[in-house]
Amino acid sequence: MRGFRRFIRRQRGEDMVEYALLAALISTVTLSAVMFIGPSIKPAYYKLEDAVRRAAAAHFPAHPGNDGGGTPTQ
């Protein structure tokens, strides 16, 4: 933590503004990429999710005293 404080103190105000602008640019590009690519990879994600759920159900069947919904039955 001391090293981080020393790093912040050594930086002038202009440098911090540049870092903030760079972080804003990176986050904007990342968000745009996710919004653009997201719809095209959604089917693959759902296919993977279904495969993982089926594999988990095959290897870890529901507990005998459980209805499968996460709450024990009485």
Secondary structure, 3 states (H helix, E strand, C coil): CHHHHHHHHHCCHHHHHHHHHHHHHHHHHHHHHHHHHHHHHHHHHHHHHHHHHHHHHHHCCCCCCECCCCCECC
